[in-house]
Amino acid sequence: MCEREEAAALFKALGDGSRLKIVELLAAGPLHAGALQSKTGIGQSTLSYHMTILCRANLVSCRKQGRNMLYSLSKENIKAARKWLKPLSKSL
């Protein structure tokens, strides 16, 4: 996948209000799935759907901690998103 296609996939993953809220919450630090559910009001299956999309876009990483999943932001891909937006903001 070329760099432009990767950027398109990244922005597509961010193109949902619920996923933006999740990313915003994870910007403050890692959270377990249960904490994300309570802070967003999203049900377990819907949260799982959104987390799969964010993980596939490499915006979020996850690891099993006991019986729970712990999610955190992938800072590299957040930086990649910023790289694509920076030139646009200069033209405004």
C-alpha angles and dihedrals in degrees: 000000000000123000093257092052090049090052091050091052090048094052091043089057089052092048095097128079094223093051091048089053090050092050090048091053093046090051086074091055144291118320136190119240091252092055091049090051093052094044094048102032089229118144121242098257094045091047090050090052092051093045091052090055093047092047093048089052088051091236092119131033124204137197133181114249109185106307093336135080117235115206128198137169120266098229094197094063093042086056089049090055090050090050091058094045098045097075090048093054091053091058094056 
